[in-house]
Amino acid sequence: MKRKLLYLLVGLLAFGVTLLLRAPAEQLVTRAAKPLAQQQVHLIGVGGTLLHGHAAQLGLRGSDLGRLEWRLHPLSLLLGEVAVSFTLEGPDGRLSGELSVAADQSLRLGPLQGRLPAAALLALAELPLPVVVEGYAAVRLDTLQLDPHGLPQRAEGVIGWQEAALRSPQAMALGELQLRLETRDDGIHGTLVEGGGPLRLEGTLTLTPPGAWTLDAGLAARPEAVPALGNYLRMLGNPDAEGLYRLRQNGQL
């Protein structure tokens, strides 16, 4: 009798999970509209199911990122987390990868790869920079882990700024720039490198718990750079013995 009851409960649970996974994604998004809006997430033209769905447009923090398609991994639910594979395609870029959210609301991304407009990436990061950027952010991350408060805990991979340029306050090309990320015992360490363009760049960006960041970079304008780049760099002070203008800043995420 007890065994039959157990089988019945398991069967009902499986049936309930199946109904949930096959539920129309549009209805689920409608019910979750308020918490999504609180995170500045907007989905338009939602179709498919929770298991395999899509949205014609994903808006995040005021930026239109394009069409979103996802596929849920049901077995992840048995581990107490929600894991999905996703693809994001916009008019100027594409991003695909894996995303999982644990019961404590911590988040793990990766592997993640693709290319987005650099301006869109800056908008997502909510960086208050007084410039308008051009070019593309090429993302290739093995892993990016965020704690329940959204602070990075681990990062491995490369974020590149291809065809890097400023449009405002004055148009100027910068070249090809990269931030190479790795996790060490004391936090996340990023190495700044460039590919020989108008801007010479070297330095580090470190992030230590609980969200403190430090930037230490050396910059210089190469002969092919527009004069305005050299003028901006001279505002940082006098160059060091290697001809680099030092930029040192720190803050809290």
Buried (B, 14 or more C-beta within 10 A) or exposed (E): EEEEEEEEEEEEEEEEEEEBBEBBBBEBBEEEEEEBEEEEBBBEEBEBBBBBBBBEBBBBBEBEBBBBBBBBBBEBBEEEBBBBBBBBBBEEBBBBBBBBBBEEEBBBBBBBBBBBBBBBBBBBEEEEEEEEBBBBBBBBBBBBBBBEEEBBBBBBBBBBBBBBBBEEEEEBBBBBBBBBBBBEEEBBBBBBBBEEBBBBBBBEBBBEEEBBBBBBBBBBBBEEBBEBBBEBBEEBEEBEEEEBBBBEEEEEE
